[in-house]
Amino acid sequence: MHWGLCPRGPGAAAVAAAGSFWGPARLPSRLGCLGMTRRLVVRSVAGADSPQSSSKGGRYRDTVLLPQTSFPMKLLGRQQSDMELEIQQKCGFSELYSW
């Protein structure tokens, strides 16, 4: 952390002191709410919001045993309510508690 300064002359001690003062960040000895919020890092997952662009998948696609199904992971809007109604009708949900 030299910022282009030469460590010679009367400013060398100041540069050394600044380096030790602004050194690498350390985790606090007790992790409380304040300690965690200062060092919280949020990273997004690649492809979490968008469907896969290719059917071949990624580099390690063959190493993960995923089920091959046409069942959608998530339905949006009207499709979700239509699918729930269809499932309830097929399963006889309305007659389940009819005594």
N, C-alpha and C positions, 0 to 999 in steps of 0.2 A: 504494500500500500504506500507507494512513494509519490504518486501524483507528479512524476517528472522532477522531483526535488533531488538534489545531490546531498547525500548525508555527510557533508563536510562543513566545517565552520560552526558558528554559534547556534545555528538552527537545527543541528543534528540531534540535540537532546530533545528539542520540541517535536521533531518528526518521530523519534523513538517513543516518546511519551504518548503521542497521538496514536501510534500504531498499537500500543498496549491498551489504550483507552477504548479505541474503536475496533478492537480485535474481533475475532469470530464470535457470533452470538452463542451463548450457552443456555441450555435448558435450566429453568429454576429448580432448586432442590426440592421444593414442594410444589406440585402441580395443582393449582387451584383454578378457579374460574378465570381469574385475570391472567394467569400464566398461560392458559390454554388459548384464550381468545387472541392474545398477541401473536402467537405462532401458528394460528390456524391457517392451513393451506387448503384451498378448494380446487380440485381438478375435475374437469368433466370427462366422462367416459366417451371415447371415440365411437361414434355410431349409435349413441343411446337414443337420439331423437329421430334418426333417419333409418329406414329399412336398408338391408344389405343391397348393395348395387349389383353384385354378381352372385350367381348361384354356386360358383366354385368355392366361395368363402375365402378365408385368409390362408396364411402360410401354414398354420398348424391345424387346419380343419380336419385332417385325417387322424390326428392324435386325440381328439375329443369325441367321445361316443355320445352324440346327440340324437334324439329320436327324429325320424323323418316323418312329418305329419303335415297335412294340409289344414289342420285346425289353427285358426288365427290366434296369436298371442293376445291381441287386444282389439276389440271392436270399438269404433267411434260413433258417437251420436245415435242416430235412429237405428243403426244396425245392432247395437248392443241391446236396446229394449226389445227389438223384434226377435233376436236370438233367445233372450231370456223367456219371452212369452212362448216361443216354439218349444223350448225345453220343458217348460212347466206343463204345456199341453200334452207332450209326448209321455211324460212321466206320470201324468195323472195327479199333479200336485193339488188341484182343487178338491179331489175326492179323498185326499189323504186323511183329513180330520172330519170327514162327514159321518157322524154316528147317527 
